[in-house]
Amino acid sequence: MVDFFRCLGFRQRDSQAAKNSADSMLVSEGKAIFCVDEDDGNFKVVVVSCEGDQWEVSVKPGLTVDNLKLMALGHFYNPSETIKAASQYKLVLVSPEKQLDDGFSLEQEGVMQNDEILLLSKRIRSRLPTVDETQERDSSAKEIGRAHV
């Protein structure tokens, strides 16, 4: 079993974990480096990418939102870039239209069997000028206007 996991790109400790768990299975057809036990506590969710691609995955209720986001990024995009890109994405639960907090587990966030979760890129926020900067800019514009008169 260890050689099978190595062929799919699993690292040594991942293949060792799979060897120690007789009921483990691959998630994401070998694209992600996670194993999920087929215990009764697992449930399936559907993650939808920005492009509309769907991925059905079996998860544990204790899995953190951040780990699910990493798994989804590894499935939909370049797996070697997932950690760098993670801060640029968020997960949103479709049903109550709720953004999921990376630090909480799926269970804590109320994710249930067959829920759909959107993987969305975050909007880059521009910094708004402070009151002092606005006043300074206004006074500079007035001074420039007086200089031209």
DSSP file with accessible surface (Angstrom, degrees, kcal/mol):
  #  RESIDUE AA STRUCTURE BP1 BP2  ACC     N-H-->O    O-->H-N    N-H-->O    O-->H-N    TCO  KAPPA ALPHA  PHI   PSI    X-CA   Y-CA   Z-CA
    1    1 A M     >        0   0  121      0, 0.0     4,-1.9     0, 0.0     5,-0.2   0.000 360.0 360.0 360.0 -35.9    0.0    0.0    0.0
    2    2 A V  H  >  +     0   0   21      1,-0.2     4,-2.2     2,-0.2     5,-0.2   0.923 360.0  51.0 -61.2 -43.7    2.9    2.4    0.8
    3    3 A D  H  > S+     0   0  110      1,-0.2     4,-2.3     2,-0.2    -1,-0.2   0.895 106.3  55.9 -62.5 -37.7    4.2    2.1   -2.8
    4    4 A F  H  > S+     0   0  118      1,-0.2     4,-1.0     2,-0.2    -1,-0.2   0.932 109.7  45.5 -58.9 -44.9    0.8    2.9   -4.2
    5    5 A F  H  <>S+     0   0    6     -4,-1.9     5,-2.3     1,-0.2     3,-0.3   0.877 110.3  53.5 -69.4 -36.0    0.7    6.1   -2.2
    6    6 A R  H ><5S+     0   0  115     -4,-2.2     3,-1.8     1,-0.2    -1,-0.2   0.903 103.9  56.7 -64.5 -38.0    4.2    7.1   -3.2
    7    7 A C  H 3<5S+     0   0  112     -4,-2.3    -1,-0.2     1,-0.3    -2,-0.2   0.827 104.5  53.5 -61.8 -30.0    3.3    6.6   -6.9
    8    8 A L  T 3<5S-     0   0   62     -4,-1.0    -1,-0.3    -3,-0.3    -2,-0.2   0.349 128.0 -96.8 -88.7   5.3    0.5    9.2   -6.4
    9    9 A G  T < 5S+     0   0   53     -3,-1.8    -3,-0.2     1,-0.3     2,-0.2   0.622  70.4 152.4  94.4  12.7    2.9   11.8   -5.0
   10   10 A F      < -     0   0   11     -5,-2.3    -1,-0.3    -6,-0.1     2,-0.1  -0.517  43.5-121.2 -75.3 144.3    2.3   11.2   -1.3
   11   11 A R     >  -     0   0  116     -2,-0.2     4,-2.4    22,-0.1     5,-0.2  -0.322  31.7 -97.6 -77.1 169.6    5.2   12.0    1.0
   12   12 A Q  H  > S+     0   0   99      1,-0.2     4,-2.3     2,-0.2     5,-0.2   0.915 123.1  47.2 -57.1 -47.7    6.8    9.4    3.3
   13   13 A R  H  > S+     0   0  165      1,-0.2     4,-2.1     2,-0.2    -1,-0.2   0.870 111.7  52.2 -68.7 -30.0    4.8   10.4    6.4
   14   14 A D  H  > S+     0   0   19      2,-0.2     4,-2.0     1,-0.2    -1,-0.2   0.922 110.9  46.5 -68.9 -42.3    1.5   10.5    4.5
   15   15 A S  H  X S+     0   0    0     -4,-2.4     4,-2.1     2,-0.2    -2,-0.2   0.872 111.2  52.8 -69.1 -32.7    2.1    7.0    3.1
   16   16 A Q  H  X S+     0   0   71     -4,-2.3     4,-2.1    -5,-0.2    -2,-0.2   0.919 108.3  50.5 -66.7 -40.1    3.0    5.8    6.6
   17   17 A A  H  X S+     0   0   56     -4,-2.1     4,-0.9     1,-0.2    -2,-0.2   0.907 110.6  49.7 -63.5 -38.8   -0.2    7.2    7.9
   18   18 A A  H  < S+     0   0    0     -4,-2.0     3,-0.5     1,-0.2     6,-0.3   0.893 108.8  52.3 -67.0 -38.0   -2.1    5.4    5.2
   19   19 A K  H  < S+     0   0  125     -4,-2.1    -2,-0.2     1,-0.2    -1,-0.2   0.897 108.4  51.3 -64.7 -37.7   -0.3    2.1    6.0
   20   20 A N  H  < S+     0   0  120     -4,-2.1     2,-0.7     1,-0.2    -1,-0.2   0.683 104.6  63.7 -72.9 -18.4   -1.3    2.5    9.6
   21   21 A S    ><  -     0   0   27     -4,-0.9     3,-1.3    -3,-0.5    -1,-0.2  -0.889  62.8-171.5-112.2 105.9   -5.0    3.0    8.7
   22   22 A A  T 3  S+     0   0   87     -2,-0.7    -1,-0.1     1,-0.3    -2,-0.1   0.780  85.4  51.2 -67.9 -25.8   -6.5    0.0    7.0
   23   23 A D  T 3  S+     0   0  103      2,-0.0    15,-1.3     0, 0.0    -1,-0.3   0.117  82.5 125.7-100.5  23.7   -9.7    1.9    6.1
   24   24 A S  E <   -A   37   0A  17     -3,-1.3     2,-0.3    -6,-0.3    13,-0.2  -0.450  35.7-172.8 -84.2 155.9   -8.1    4.9    4.5
   25   25 A M  E     -A   36   0A  54     11,-1.1    11,-1.5    -2,-0.1     2,-0.2  -0.954  28.2 -97.3-140.3 161.6   -9.0    6.1    1.0
   26   26 A L  E     -A   35   0A  44     -2,-0.3     2,-0.4     9,-0.2     3,-0.2  -0.542  29.7-148.8 -78.7 146.3   -7.7    8.7   -1.4
   27   27 A V  S > >S+     0   0    5      7,-0.9     5,-0.9     5,-0.2     3,-0.6  -0.933  77.1  10.7-111.9 137.3   -9.4   12.1   -1.6
   28   28 A S  G > 5S-     0   0   10     -2,-0.4     3,-2.4    28,-0.3    -1,-0.2   0.836 119.5 -75.9  68.7  34.7   -9.4   13.9   -4.9
   29   29 A E  G 3 5S-     0   0  165      1,-0.3    -1,-0.2    -3,-0.2    -2,-0.0   0.854  95.8 -49.0  50.1  38.7   -8.1   11.1   -7.1
   30   30 A G  G < 5S+     0   0   14     -3,-0.6    -1,-0.3     4,-0.1    -2,-0.2   0.452 115.8 108.5  86.6  -0.3   -4.6   11.6   -5.8
   31   31 A K  T < 5S+     0   0  108     -3,-2.4     2,-0.3    -4,-0.1    -3,-0.1   0.775  73.8  54.0 -81.2 -27.1   -4.4   15.3   -6.3
   32   32 A A  S   <S-     0   0    6     -5,-0.9    -5,-0.2     2,-0.1    -2,-0.1  -0.725  79.1-133.4-104.2 160.9   -4.5   16.1   -2.6
   33   33 A I  S    S+     0   0   60     -2,-0.3     2,-0.3    46,-0.1   -22,-0.1  -0.061  70.4 104.3-104.5  34.5   -2.1   14.7    0.0
   34   34 A F        -     0   0   66     -7,-0.2    -7,-0.9    37,-0.1     2,-0.4  -0.879  53.2-153.7-116.5 147.5   -4.7   13.8    2.6
   35   35 A C  E     -A   26   0A  45     -2,-0.3     2,-0.4    -9,-0.1    -9,-0.2  -0.920   9.6-157.2-113.4 145.6   -6.3   10.5    3.6
   36   36 A V  E     -A   25   0A  13    -11,-1.5   -11,-1.1    -2,-0.4     2,-0.2  -0.988  14.8-130.6-125.2 127.5   -9.7   10.3    5.0
   37   37 A D  E     -A   24   0A  49     -2,-0.4     2,-1.1   -13,-0.2   -13,-0.2  -0.507  17.6-128.3 -72.0 144.9  -10.9    7.4    7.2
   38   38 A E        +     0   0  119    -15,-1.3     2,-0.1    -2,-0.2    -1,-0.1  -0.351  55.3 147.9 -90.5  55.1  -14.2    5.9    6.2
   39   39 A D    >   -     0   0   79     -2,-1.1     3,-1.4     1,-0.1    -3,-0.0  -0.452  63.9-108.1 -81.7 164.9  -15.7    6.1    9.7
   40   40 A D  T 3  S+     0   0  172      1,-0.3    -1,-0.1    -2,-0.1    -2,-0.0   0.755 114.4  67.8 -64.7 -22.6  -19.4    6.6   10.3
   41   41 A G  T 3  S+     0   0   47      2,-0.0    -1,-0.3    19,-0.0     2,-0.1   0.634  80.7  97.8 -75.2 -12.8  -18.6   10.2   11.5
   42   42 A N    <   -     0   0   24     -3,-1.4     2,-0.3    18,-0.1    18,-0.2  -0.383  51.3-175.6 -74.7 154.4  -17.6   11.4    8.0
   43   43 A F  E     -B   59   0B  24     16,-2.4    16,-3.1    -2,-0.1     2,-0.4  -0.962  23.0-112.2-144.1 162.5  -19.9   13.2    5.7
   44   44 A K  E     +B   58   0B  81     -2,-0.3    70,-3.4    14,-0.2    71,-0.5  -0.771  28.9 178.6-100.4 141.0  -19.7   14.5    2.1
   45   45 A V  E     -B   57   0B   0     12,-2.3    12,-2.6    -2,-0.4     2,-0.5  -0.923  24.0-130.4-129.9 160.1  -19.7   18.1    1.0
   46   46 A V  E     -Bc  56 116B  17     69,-2.7    71,-3.0    -2,-0.3     2,-0.5  -0.964  17.0-160.6-114.1 121.7  -19.5   19.6   -2.4
   47   47 A V  E     -Bc  55 117B   0      8,-3.0     8,-2.2    -2,-0.5     2,-0.5  -0.898   6.0-158.7-102.2 130.9  -16.9   22.3   -3.0
   48   48 A V  E     -Bc  54 118B  17     69,-3.0    71,-3.1    -2,-0.5     6,-0.2  -0.941  10.2-140.6-113.8 126.9  -17.4   24.6   -6.0
   49   49 A S    >   -     0   0    6      4,-2.8     3,-1.8    -2,-0.5    71,-0.1  -0.243  31.5 -99.0 -78.1 172.3  -14.5   26.5   -7.5
   50   50 A C  T 3  S+     0   0   56      1,-0.3    -1,-0.1     2,-0.1    70,-0.1   0.804 126.0  53.5 -59.2 -29.5  -14.6   30.1   -8.8
   51   51 A E  T 3  S-     0   0  120      2,-0.1    -1,-0.3     1,-0.0    -2,-0.0   0.461 123.0-104.7 -86.7  -4.9  -14.9   28.6  -12.3
   52   52 A G  S <  S+     0   0   45     -3,-1.8     2,-0.2     1,-0.3    -2,-0.1   0.467  70.7 145.3  96.1   1.0  -17.9   26.4  -11.4
   53   53 A D        -     0   0   95     -5,-0.0    -4,-2.8     1,-0.0     2,-0.3  -0.506  38.9-141.5 -71.2 143.1  -16.1   23.1  -11.2
   54   54 A Q  E     -B   48   0B 131     -6,-0.2     2,-0.4    -2,-0.2    -6,-0.2  -0.848  17.4-173.1-111.6 146.8  -17.5   20.8   -8.5
   55   55 A W  E     -B   47   0B  14     -8,-2.2    -8,-3.0    -2,-0.3     2,-0.5  -0.973  10.8-155.2-138.5 116.7  -15.6   18.4   -6.1
   56   56 A E  E     +B   46   0B 115     -2,-0.4     2,-0.4   -10,-0.2   -28,-0.3  -0.841  24.0 176.4 -92.6 127.0  -17.4   16.0   -3.8
   57   57 A V  E     -B   45   0B   3    -12,-2.6   -12,-2.3    -2,-0.5     2,-0.5  -0.975  30.6-129.9-136.0 143.9  -15.2   15.2   -0.8
   58   58 A S  E     +B   44   0B  15     -2,-0.4     2,-0.3   -14,-0.2   -14,-0.2  -0.821  37.8 176.9 -91.9 127.0  -15.7   13.1    2.3
   59   59 A V  E     -B   43   0B   2    -16,-3.1   -16,-2.4    -2,-0.5   -23,-0.1  -0.901  30.8-118.0-131.7 158.8  -14.6   15.0    5.4
   60   60 A K    >   -     0   0   82     -2,-0.3     3,-1.7   -18,-0.2    46,-0.3  -0.715  28.6-122.8 -89.7 147.6  -14.5   14.6    9.2
   61   61 A P  T 3  S+     0   0   34      0, 0.0    46,-2.4     0, 0.0    45,-0.3   0.820 111.7  57.0 -59.8 -29.1  -16.6   17.0   11.3
   62   62 A G  T 3  S+     0   0   53     44,-0.2     2,-0.1    43,-0.2    -3,-0.0   0.514  77.4 118.2 -82.6  -3.4  -13.5   18.1   13.1
   63   63 A L    <   -     0   0   34     -3,-1.7    43,-2.3    42,-0.1    44,-0.2  -0.409  68.3-120.8 -64.2 134.2  -11.6   19.1   10.0
   64   64 A T  B  >  -F  105   0C  44     41,-0.3     4,-2.1     1,-0.1    41,-0.3  -0.424  11.5-122.4 -76.8 154.0  -10.8   22.8   10.1
   65   65 A V  H  > S+     0   0    0     39,-2.6     4,-2.6    36,-0.4    37,-0.2   0.898 113.9  56.8 -59.1 -40.2  -12.1   25.2    7.4
   66   66 A D  H  > S+     0   0   56     36,-1.6     4,-2.3    38,-0.3    -1,-0.2   0.909 106.6  48.1 -60.5 -42.9   -8.5   26.2    6.7
   67   67 A N  H  > S+     0   0   58     35,-0.3     4,-2.4     2,-0.2    -1,-0.2   0.896 111.0  50.4 -66.6 -38.9   -7.6   22.5    5.9
   68   68 A L  H  X S+     0   0    0     -4,-2.1     4,-2.7     2,-0.2    -2,-0.2   0.914 109.6  51.9 -63.9 -38.7  -10.6   22.1    3.7
   69   69 A K  H  X S+     0   0    2     -4,-2.6     4,-2.7     1,-0.2    -2,-0.2   0.928 110.0  48.4 -63.2 -43.3   -9.6   25.2    1.8
   70   70 A L  H  X S+     0   0   31     -4,-2.3     4,-2.3     2,-0.2    -1,-0.2   0.913 111.9  49.6 -62.2 -42.2   -6.1   23.9    1.4
   71   71 A M  H  X S+     0   0    4     -4,-2.4     4,-1.8     2,-0.2    -2,-0.2   0.925 112.4  47.4 -61.9 -44.6   -7.4   20.6    0.1
   72   72 A A  H  X S+     0   0    0     -4,-2.7     4,-2.9     2,-0.2     5,-0.3   0.913 111.1  50.3 -66.1 -42.1   -9.8   22.3   -2.3
   73   73 A L  H  X S+     0   0    2     -4,-2.7     4,-2.4     1,-0.2    -1,-0.2   0.903 110.9  50.3 -61.9 -40.1   -7.0   24.6   -3.6
   74   74 A G  H  < S+     0   0    6     -4,-2.3    -1,-0.2    -5,-0.2    -2,-0.2   0.843 113.9  45.7 -66.1 -31.9   -4.8   21.5   -4.1
   75   75 A H  H  < S+     0   0   26     -4,-1.8    -2,-0.2    -5,-0.2    -1,-0.2   0.939 122.4  32.3 -75.5 -48.4   -7.6   19.8   -6.0
   76   76 A F  H  < S+     0   0   34     -4,-2.9    -2,-0.2    -5,-0.1    -3,-0.2   0.781 127.0  19.3 -82.0 -30.4   -8.7   22.7   -8.3
   77   77 A Y  S  < S-     0   0   64     -4,-2.4     5,-0.1    -5,-0.3     3,-0.0  -0.455 109.9 -40.1-126.5-161.9   -5.3   24.4   -8.8
   78   78 A N    >   -     0   0   85      1,-0.2     3,-1.7    -2,-0.2     4,-0.3  -0.527  47.0-151.2 -70.7 113.8   -1.6   23.8   -8.5
   79   79 A P  G >  S+     0   0   68      0, 0.0     3,-1.1     0, 0.0     4,-0.3   0.822  93.4  58.8 -58.5 -30.1   -1.0   21.7   -5.3
   80   80 A S  G 3  S+     0   0   87      1,-0.2     4,-0.2     2,-0.1     3,-0.2   0.695 106.5  48.7 -74.6 -14.4    2.5   23.2   -4.8
   81   81 A E  G <> S+     0   0   81     -3,-1.7     4,-2.2     1,-0.1    -1,-0.2   0.385  81.0 101.0-101.8   3.1    1.0   26.7   -4.6
   82   82 A T  H <> S+     0   0   22     -3,-1.1     4,-1.5    -4,-0.3    -1,-0.1   0.885  79.6  49.0 -62.4 -42.2   -1.8   26.1   -2.2
   83   83 A I  H  4 S+     0   0  138     -4,-0.3     4,-0.5     1,-0.2    -1,-0.2   0.926 114.4  45.5 -67.2 -40.7   -0.1   27.4    1.0
   84   84 A K  H  4 S+     0   0  146     -4,-0.2     3,-0.4     1,-0.2    -1,-0.2   0.886 118.1  43.5 -67.4 -37.0    0.9   30.7   -0.7
   85   85 A A  H >< S+     0   0   22     -4,-2.2     3,-2.0     1,-0.2     4,-0.3   0.649  89.2  89.2 -84.7 -14.3   -2.5   31.1   -2.3
   86   86 A A  G >< S+     0   0   10     -4,-1.5     3,-1.6     1,-0.3    -1,-0.2   0.843  82.4  56.4 -56.8 -37.8   -4.6   30.2    0.7
   87   87 A S  G 3  S+     0   0   84     -4,-0.5    -1,-0.3    -3,-0.4    -2,-0.1   0.688 101.6  59.2 -70.2 -14.3   -4.8   33.7    2.1
   88   88 A Q  G <  S+     0   0  116     -3,-2.0    34,-3.1    -4,-0.1     2,-0.3   0.414 103.0  62.1 -92.3   1.5   -6.3   34.9   -1.2
   89   89 A Y  E <   -D  121   0B  39     -3,-1.6     2,-0.3    32,-0.3    32,-0.2  -0.879  57.8-169.0-127.9 159.8   -9.3   32.6   -0.9
   90   90 A K  E     -D  120   0B  55     30,-2.8    30,-2.7    -2,-0.3     2,-0.4  -0.956  20.0-127.5-141.7 158.0  -12.3   32.1    1.4
   91   91 A L  E     -D  119   0B   0      9,-0.5     9,-3.0    -2,-0.3     2,-0.4  -0.926  21.8-168.1-108.1 135.1  -14.9   29.4    1.8
   92   92 A V  E     -DE 118  99B  21     26,-2.2    26,-3.3    -2,-0.4     2,-0.5  -0.989  20.4-133.1-126.7 126.4  -18.6   30.4    1.8
   93   93 A L  E  >> -DE 117  98B   5      5,-3.1     5,-1.6    -2,-0.4     4,-0.5  -0.659  17.9-151.3 -75.8 123.6  -21.4   28.0    2.8
   94   94 A V  T >45S+     0   0   51     22,-2.5     3,-0.8    -2,-0.5    -1,-0.2   0.936  81.9  61.0 -66.6 -48.3  -24.1   28.4    0.1
   95   95 A S  T 345S+     0   0   97     21,-0.4    -1,-0.2     1,-0.3    22,-0.0   0.916 121.8  18.9 -54.5 -57.7  -27.2   27.6    2.1
   96   96 A P  T 345S-     0   0   77      0, 0.0    -1,-0.3     0, 0.0    -2,-0.2   0.387 104.1-121.6 -93.1   9.4  -27.1   30.4    4.8
   97   97 A E  T <<5 +     0   0  170     -3,-0.8     2,-0.5    -4,-0.5    -3,-0.2   0.953  58.7 156.6  51.1  57.3  -24.7   32.5    2.6
   98   98 A K  E   < -E   93   0B  82     -5,-1.6    -5,-3.1     0, 0.0     2,-0.4  -0.943  45.0-130.8-120.2 128.8  -22.1   32.5    5.4
   99   99 A Q  E     -E   92   0B 107     -2,-0.5     2,-0.3    -7,-0.3    -7,-0.3  -0.619  30.6-128.8 -74.0 132.7  -18.4   33.0    5.1
  100  100 A L        -     0   0    2     -9,-3.0    -9,-0.5    -2,-0.4     2,-0.5  -0.663  14.6-124.3 -87.6 138.0  -16.6   30.2    7.1
  101  101 A D    >   -     0   0   82     -2,-0.3     3,-1.7     1,-0.1   -36,-0.4  -0.684  12.0-139.9 -83.9 125.7  -13.9   31.2    9.6
  102  102 A D  T 3  S+     0   0   46     -2,-0.5   -36,-1.6     1,-0.3   -35,-0.3   0.782  98.0  58.0 -55.6 -31.0  -10.6   29.4    8.9
  103  103 A G  T 3  S+     0   0   62    -38,-0.1    -1,-0.3   -39,-0.1     2,-0.2   0.594  95.2  77.0 -81.1  -9.2   -9.9   28.8   12.6
  104  104 A F  S <  S-     0   0   89     -3,-1.7   -39,-2.6     1,-0.1   -38,-0.3  -0.624  80.4-112.6-102.0 161.1  -13.1   26.8   13.2
  105  105 A S  B  >  -F   64   0C  14    -41,-0.3     4,-1.7    -2,-0.2   -41,-0.3  -0.408  31.0-109.9 -82.5 164.8  -14.0   23.2   12.4
  106  106 A L  T  4>S+     0   0    0    -43,-2.3     5,-2.5   -45,-0.3     4,-0.4   0.895 121.1  53.1 -61.1 -37.9  -16.7   22.3    9.9
  107  107 A E  T >45S+     0   0  134    -46,-2.4     3,-1.4     1,-0.2    -1,-0.2   0.929 107.3  50.0 -63.7 -44.5  -18.9   21.1   12.8
  108  108 A Q  T 345S+     0   0  125    -47,-0.3    -1,-0.2     1,-0.3    -2,-0.2   0.822 109.7  52.2 -63.7 -31.1  -18.5   24.4   14.6
  109  109 A E  T 3<5S-     0   0   18     -4,-1.7    -1,-0.3    -8,-0.1    -2,-0.2   0.472 117.5-113.6 -84.9  -3.3  -19.4   26.3   11.5
  110  110 A G  T < 5 +     0   0   43     -3,-1.4     2,-0.3    -4,-0.4    -3,-0.2   0.700  56.4 161.9  81.5  20.2  -22.6   24.2   11.1
  111  111 A V      < -     0   0    8     -5,-2.5    -1,-0.2    -6,-0.2     2,-0.2  -0.563  16.4-176.0 -75.3 133.8  -21.6   22.4    7.9
  112  112 A M    >   -     0   0  126     -2,-0.3     3,-1.9     1,-0.1   -69,-0.1  -0.728  34.3 -52.7-126.5 176.2  -23.7   19.3    7.3
  113  113 A Q  T 3  S+     0   0   97      1,-0.3   -68,-0.2    -2,-0.2    -1,-0.1  -0.166 120.2   4.1 -50.7 133.3  -24.0   16.4    4.9
  114  114 A N  T 3  S+     0   0   98    -70,-3.4    -1,-0.3     1,-0.2   -69,-0.2   0.585  88.7 154.3  65.3  15.7  -24.3   17.4    1.2
  115  115 A D    <   -     0   0   30     -3,-1.9   -69,-2.7   -71,-0.5     2,-0.5  -0.416  41.1-128.8 -68.2 149.1  -23.8   21.1    1.9
  116  116 A E  E     -c   46   0B  85    -71,-0.2   -22,-2.5    -2,-0.1     2,-0.4  -0.869  23.2-168.8-101.0 134.5  -22.3   23.1   -1.0
  117  117 A I  E     -cD  47  93B   0    -71,-3.0   -69,-3.0    -2,-0.5     2,-0.4  -0.985  12.2-141.6-125.9 128.7  -19.3   25.3   -0.2
  118  118 A L  E     -cD  48  92B  53    -26,-3.3   -26,-2.2    -2,-0.4     2,-0.7  -0.763   2.6-149.2 -91.4 134.9  -18.0   28.0   -2.6
  119  119 A L  E     + D   0  91B   0    -71,-3.1     2,-0.4    -2,-0.4   -28,-0.2  -0.914  31.5 176.5 -99.0 106.9  -14.2   28.5   -2.9
  120  120 A L  E     - D   0  90B  57    -30,-2.7   -30,-2.8    -2,-0.7     2,-0.3  -0.891  32.0-119.6-117.8 146.6  -14.0   32.2   -3.7
  121  121 A S  E     - D   0  89B  73     -2,-0.4   -32,-0.3   -32,-0.2     2,-0.2  -0.626  37.7-115.2 -80.2 141.7  -11.1   34.6   -4.3
  122  122 A K        -     0   0   87    -34,-3.1     2,-0.4    -2,-0.3    -1,-0.1  -0.473  24.8-114.9 -75.8 148.0  -11.0   37.4   -1.8
  123  123 A R        -     0   0  221     -2,-0.2     2,-0.5     1,-0.1    -1,-0.1  -0.643  29.5-120.8 -80.0 135.3  -11.4   41.0   -3.0
  124  124 A I        -     0   0  162     -2,-0.4     2,-0.5     1,-0.0    -1,-0.1  -0.669  27.4-144.1 -80.2 122.7   -8.3   43.1   -2.5
  125  125 A R        -     0   0  229     -2,-0.5     2,-0.3     3,-0.0    -1,-0.0  -0.745   4.6-141.3 -90.6 132.6   -9.2   46.0   -0.3
  126  126 A S        -     0   0  100     -2,-0.5     2,-0.4     1,-0.1    -1,-0.0  -0.673  28.1-107.2 -88.8 148.1   -7.6   49.3   -1.0
  127  127 A R        -     0   0  177     -2,-0.3    -1,-0.1     1,-0.0     3,-0.0  -0.592  30.6-135.6 -77.8 128.0   -6.7   51.4    2.1
  128  128 A L        -     0   0  137     -2,-0.4    -1,-0.0     1,-0.1     2,-0.0  -0.593  27.5-104.8 -80.8 144.5   -8.9   54.4    2.6
  129  129 A P        -     0   0   60      0, 0.0    -1,-0.1     0, 0.0     2,-0.1  -0.366  34.8-118.8 -68.7 146.7   -7.2   57.7    3.4
  130  130 A T     >  -     0   0   69      1,-0.1     4,-2.3    -3,-0.0     5,-0.2  -0.311  28.2-102.7 -76.2 169.2   -7.4   58.8    7.0
  131  131 A V  H  > S+     0   0  102      1,-0.2     4,-2.7     2,-0.2     5,-0.2   0.918 123.0  51.9 -59.9 -43.2   -9.0   62.1    8.0
  132  132 A D  H  > S+     0   0  117      1,-0.2     4,-2.5     2,-0.2    -1,-0.2   0.913 109.6  48.9 -61.4 -42.5   -5.6   63.8    8.4
  133  133 A E  H  > S+     0   0   75      2,-0.2     4,-2.4     1,-0.2    -1,-0.2   0.900 111.7  49.6 -65.4 -38.3   -4.5   62.6    5.0
  134  134 A T  H  X S+     0   0   44     -4,-2.3     4,-2.4     2,-0.2    -2,-0.2   0.932 112.5  46.5 -65.8 -44.7   -7.7   64.0    3.4
  135  135 A Q  H  X S+     0   0  118     -4,-2.7     4,-2.5     2,-0.2     5,-0.2   0.905 112.5  50.6 -64.7 -40.6   -7.4   67.3    5.1
  136  136 A E  H  X S+     0   0  134     -4,-2.5     4,-2.2    -5,-0.2    -1,-0.2   0.923 111.2  48.3 -62.7 -42.6   -3.7   67.6    4.1
  137  137 A R  H  X S+     0   0  142     -4,-2.4     4,-2.2     2,-0.2    -2,-0.2   0.911 111.7  50.0 -65.1 -40.8   -4.6   66.8    0.5
  138  138 A D  H  X S+     0   0   83     -4,-2.4     4,-2.0     2,-0.2    -2,-0.2   0.917 111.4  47.5 -64.5 -42.9   -7.4   69.4    0.5
  139  139 A S  H  X S+     0   0   53     -4,-2.5     4,-2.2     1,-0.2    -1,-0.2   0.890 111.1  51.9 -67.9 -35.7   -5.1   72.1    2.0
  140  140 A S  H  X S+     0   0   50     -4,-2.2     4,-2.3    -5,-0.2    -2,-0.2   0.914 108.6  51.0 -65.2 -38.8   -2.4   71.2   -0.6
  141  141 A A  H  X S+     0   0   59     -4,-2.2     4,-2.3     2,-0.2    -2,-0.2   0.899 109.7  50.4 -65.6 -38.3   -4.9   71.5   -3.4
  142  142 A K  H  X S+     0   0  136     -4,-2.0     4,-2.4     2,-0.2    -2,-0.2   0.916 110.2  49.8 -65.0 -43.0   -6.0   75.0   -2.1
  143  143 A E  H  X S+     0   0  115     -4,-2.2     4,-1.8     2,-0.2    -2,-0.2   0.903 111.0  49.1 -63.3 -39.2   -2.4   76.1   -2.0
  144  144 A I  H  X S+     0   0  101     -4,-2.3     4,-1.3     1,-0.2    -1,-0.2   0.918 110.4  51.6 -65.8 -40.9   -1.8   74.9   -5.5
  145  145 A G  H  X S+     0   0   37     -4,-2.3     4,-0.6     1,-0.2     3,-0.3   0.905 109.4  49.5 -62.9 -40.5   -4.9   76.8   -6.6
  146  146 A R  H >< S+     0   0  170     -4,-2.4     3,-0.7     1,-0.2    -1,-0.2   0.854 106.0  57.4 -67.8 -33.1   -3.8   80.0   -5.0
  147  147 A A  H 3< S+     0   0   81     -4,-1.8    -1,-0.2     1,-0.2    -2,-0.2   0.816 105.3  50.8 -67.9 -30.4   -0.3   79.7   -6.7
  148  148 A H  H 3<        0   0  156     -4,-1.3    -1,-0.2    -3,-0.3    -2,-0.2   0.595 360.0 360.0 -84.0 -10.9   -1.9   79.6  -10.1
  149  149 A V    <<        0   0  159     -3,-0.7    -3,-0.1    -4,-0.6    -4,-0.0  -0.114 360.0 360.0 -84.3 360.0   -4.1   82.8   -9.6
